[in-house]
Amino acid sequence: MAHALDLDEDGVGQWRRRWVNAQDQFAALAGHPKRLCAVIEEILSDRPRSGNPGDFSAEQICQIIALACETPPDP
């Protein structure tokens, strides 16, 4: 299955460990679906990565994408 999703074994193991380690949290929130969904989303979210943060703001990225999607002017 990992190969079909283009994942390596280490990545799959990491997600499985996170899921298994959160079982107590899941059990404690069994009667609270909204809070349970929030915890599941947190558990399955990527962790912050090291390195330099991006140079562009979210607004700038949207502007770049919008510009790239426009039809170029006639030569």
N, C-alpha and C positions, 0 to 999 in steps of 0.2 A: 504494500500500500504506500509506503514512504516513497518508493521509486515512482509510482504513478503520480504522486503529487510533487515530484521533483524536490524531495526533502532527503537529507542524509540521516543516518541513524542517530547521530548525536543530537540533532535538532528535535527529532521525534522523542527521544529520551528526555530531553529537557522539558518539553510540553507535558509529557506523561508524568514526570516527577512533580511538576507544579500542580497538576490536577490531583494526584494522589495526596500530596501534602496538604491540600486545601479541603480534604474530606470533612474534617471536624467543623470548619467554617460552613460548609454546605449543609451539614446536618443541623447546625444551630439555627440556620435561617430557613429551614424547610417550610415553615408556615408563613413566610414573608417573601412572596414571589418577587416583588420589586427590588428588595434589598439583595435577594439571592442573585437576581440577574446582574446587579451592579457588581457583586463580588466575583461572579463568573467572568464578567467582562474585564475586571481588574486582573484576575488570575491569568487570563488568556491574552492580555495585552503585552506588547513588546516592552521590555525594560529600556530605560534610557541607555544610550550608547555613548561610549567615550569618543573623544575627538572634538574637532572644532565645530561649533554650531553653524548652520547655514548662513550665507551672506544676504539672502533675500527674505523679505517679510512675506507673509501669506498674501497680502494685497499685491505685492510686486510679482509674485509667482502667477497670480490670477491674470495680471496685466500681460505678462509674457505669453501665457497660454492663449489669451484672447488675440494678441497680436499675431501669434503663430498660426492661428486658425483663420485669419482674414485672407481674402483673395488678394494676391499681390497686385500692385498697380501695373498698368500697361507699360511696356518699355518705351 
